Amino acid sequence: MSYIEILQSYNLTTLQWAAIGFAVFLLGLSKSGIKGIGIIIVVILAFVFGEKASTGVLLPMLICADVFAVIYYNRHAQWGIIKKLIPWMIVGVLVGVWVGNDISALLFKRLMAIIIIGSVALMFYNENKKSNSVPTNKAFGASLGFLAGFTTMIGNLAGPVSNIYFMVMRFPKNEFIGTAAWLFFIINVFKLPFHIFIWKTVTVETLVLNSVLIPAVIIGFFVGAQIVKLISNVNYRRFILIVTALGGVIMLFK
């Protein structure tokens, strides 16, 4: 099929194109540092393409946005944290590949909603406790790393899990964004072959669709980068708490 015929084969309505365009614009915002809105992107794309198919549509655009994020925030990345989390995230991804064909969409959504809401409760507790100490227990990083890897493979929903880790570790705004950028660039590239060769959710057809949507991702990223500059560290943490909580409620009742 030709390029135009592939796009036409999706049979998308004008409203669906508008919804997808809005979702990928939000993706750009998210990767620029406006964290917590990832759940909205996942919900919109899942509504249009279905839960599992939407993960393959989204992944190449995530990688594209990751490239901009690691270039823009590279100097703020904390490589000690990245090296600590990556092995556990890889294990989580591999488990996600294994069980991904068997877990039902409904069960996954309910589990994710519980994890997200629980994460927000823990973040809220951490924000309001008097001590500024950060967790040093290796099991804390290992468990959240595994959970982030598993959820990013199953539904590109590792954002809330990584948010709780970076907030509990009390990362300043730019270190939060820069470290997350490299972490997810590495793990998203690692996921790609599984989506192509095992799940077969990334295809020539989905890449053609991606090529039309990438400009909206790029615009969203640079708009978001300007917004992030205007947000203080304190307000940034509050924003993430509120939006992550809303995402959990959306997932619970979707």
C-alpha positions in Angstrom: 0.0 0.0 0.0 1.1 3.6 -0.6 1.7 6.1 2.3 -1.8 7.7 1.9 -3.5 4.3 1.6 -1.9 3.2 4.9 -3.2 6.3 6.7 -6.6 5.8 5.2 -6.7 2.2 6.3 -7.0 3.3 9.9 -10.4 4.8 9.1 -10.0 7.5 11.7 -12.7 10.2 12.0 -11.8 13.9 12.3 -12.6 13.7 16.0 -10.2 10.8 16.4 -7.5 12.6 14.5 -8.0 15.6 16.8 -7.9 13.4 19.9 -4.7 11.7 18.8 -3.0 15.0 17.9 -3.9 16.4 21.3 -2.5 13.2 23.0 0.8 13.4 21.2 1.1 17.1 21.9 0.6 16.2 25.6 3.4 13.6 25.1 5.8 16.3 24.1 4.7 18.4 27.1 5.2 15.3 29.4 8.8 14.6 28.1 9.7 18.2 28.5 9.1 17.9 32.2 5.4 18.4 32.7 5.1 15.0 34.5 2.0 13.2 35.5 -0.1 13.7 32.3 1.1 10.4 30.7 -2.0 8.6 31.9 -4.2 11.0 29.8 -2.1 10.1 26.7 -2.4 6.4 27.3 -6.2 6.6 27.9 -6.8 8.6 24.6 -4.7 6.3 22.5 -6.2 3.1 24.1 -9.7 4.5 23.4 -8.8 4.9 19.7 -6.6 1.9 19.0 -7.2 -0.5 21.9 -5.0 -1.1 24.9 -2.3 -3.4 23.5 -2.2 -2.0 20.0 -1.9 1.6 21.4 1.4 0.6 23.1 3.0 0.0 19.7 1.7 3.3 18.3 3.0 5.2 21.3 6.4 3.7 21.7 8.3 5.2 18.7 6.9 8.6 19.6 8.1 8.2 23.1 11.6 7.4 21.8 11.5 10.5 19.6 10.5 12.7 22.5 13.1 11.0 24.7 15.8 12.0 22.2 14.9 15.7 22.6 14.6 15.3 26.4 18.1 13.8 26.8 19.7 16.4 24.6 17.9 19.3 26.4 18.3 18.1 30.0 21.5 16.0 29.6 23.6 18.0 32.1 21.2 17.4 34.9 21.1 13.6 34.7 22.2 11.7 37.8 24.0 8.7 36.5 24.4 7.0 39.8 20.6 6.7 40.1 20.2 5.5 36.5 22.8 2.7 36.9 21.0 1.6 40.1 17.5 1.4 38.5 18.2 0.2 35.0 19.0 -3.5 35.8 15.7 -3.8 37.8 13.8 -2.0 35.1 15.1 -4.5 32.5 14.0 -7.4 34.7 10.5 -5.7 34.9 10.4 -5.3 31.1 11.2 -9.0 30.5 8.6 -10.1 33.0 6.1 -7.7 31.3 6.9 -9.3 27.9 6.3 -12.8 29.3 2.9 -12.0 31.0 1.8 -9.3 28.6 -0.2 -11.6 26.4 -2.0 -13.2 29.3 -3.0 -10.4 31.6 -6.5 -8.9 30.8 -6.8 -5.2 30.0 -9.4 -4.8 32.8 -7.1 -6.4 35.5 -4.2 -4.4 34.4 -6.1 -1.1 34.5 -7.4 -1.9 38.0 -3.9 -2.9 39.3 -2.4 0.3 37.8 -5.1 2.5 39.3 -4.4 1.0 42.8 -0.6 1.4 42.3 -1.0 5.0 41.1 -3.3 6.0 44.0 -1.1 4.2 46.5 1.9 6.0 45.0 0.2 9.4 45.4 -0.6 8.6 49.1 3.0 7.7 49.7 4.2 10.9 47.9 1.8 13.0 49.9 3.0 11.5 53.2 6.6 12.0 52.2 5.9 15.7 51.2 4.3 16.4 54.6 6.7 14.6 57.0 9.1 16.8 58.9 12.2 14.8 58.0 14.0 15.6 54.7 15.8 12.2 54.7 15.7 10.0 51.7 15.4 6.2 51.6 18.6 4.3 51.5 17.2 0.8 51.5 18.3 -1.0 48.3 15.0 -2.9 48.3 13.1 0.4 47.8 14.9 1.2 44.6 14.9 -2.4 43.3 11.1 -2.8 43.8 10.2 0.5 42.2 12.7 -0.1 39.4 11.1 -3.5 38.7 7.6 -2.1 38.9 8.5 0.8 36.5 9.9 -1.7 34.0 6.9 -4.0 34.2 4.4 -1.2 33.8 6.2 0.5 31.0 6.2 -2.7 29.0 2.6 -3.6 29.6 1.1 -0.1 29.1 3.7 2.7 28.9 2.6 3.6 32.4 5.8 3.8 34.4 5.4 7.6 34.9 3.6 7.4 38.3 6.0 4.8 39.6 9.1 6.8 38.6 7.5 10.0 39.9 7.2 8.6 43.4 10.8 7.4 43.3 12.2 10.8 42.3 10.0 12.7 44.6 10.7 10.5 47.6 14.4 11.0 46.7 13.7 14.7 46.8 15.3 15.5 43.4 15.2 19.1 42.3 13.1 19.9 39.2 15.9 19.7 36.6 17.6 16.6 38.1 14.2 14.9 38.2 13.6 15.6 34.5 17.1 14.9 33.3 17.5 11.6 35.1 14.0 10.4 34.0 14.8 11.4 30.4 17.9 9.2 30.2 16.3 6.4 32.2 13.3 6.1 29.8 15.2 6.7 26.7 17.4 3.6 27.5 14.5 1.5 28.6 12.2 2.5 25.7 14.9 1.6 23.1 15.3 -1.8 25.0 11.6 -2.4 24.7 11.4 -1.7 20.9 12.5 -5.2 19.6 10.0 -6.9 21.8 7.2 -4.8 20.3 8.4 -5.5 16.8 9.2 -9.2 16.9 7.2 -10.7 19.7 4.1 -8.6 20.3 4.2 -7.2 16.7 2.6 -4.0 17.8 5.2 -1.8 16.0 4.8 -2.3 12.2 5.3 -0.4 9.0 1.8 0.8 9.3 2.2 2.2 12.8 5.4 3.9 11.8 3.7 5.6 8.9 1.1 6.9 11.4 3.9 8.0 13.7 5.5 10.0 10.9 2.4 12.2 10.7 2.2 12.7 14.4 5.8 13.5 15.3 5.6 17.2 14.6 2.9 17.6 17.3 5.3 15.8 19.7 8.1 18.2 18.9 5.9 21.3 19.3 4.6 20.0 22.6 8.1 19.4 23.9 9.4 23.0 23.2 6.2 24.5 24.6 6.5 22.4 27.7 10.2 23.3 28.1 9.3 27.0 28.3 6.5 26.3 30.8 8.9 24.2 33.1 11.2 27.2 33.3 8.5 29.2 34.9 7.6 26.7 37.6 9.4 26.7 41.0 10.6 23.4 42.6 7.8 23.5 45.2 5.0 24.2 42.8 6.5 21.5 40.4 6.2 18.9 43.1 2.6 19.9 44.0 1.7 19.8 40.3 3.0 16.3 39.9 1.1 15.1 43.0 -2.2 16.5 41.8 -2.0 15.3 38.2 -0.7 11.9 39.1 -3.7 11.5 41.5 -6.1 12.5 38.8 -4.5 10.0 36.5 -5.1 7.2 39.0 -8.8 8.1 39.3 -9.1 8.2 35.5 -7.6 4.8 35.2 -9.8 3.4 38.0 -13.0 4.4 36.4 -12.1 4.1 32.7 
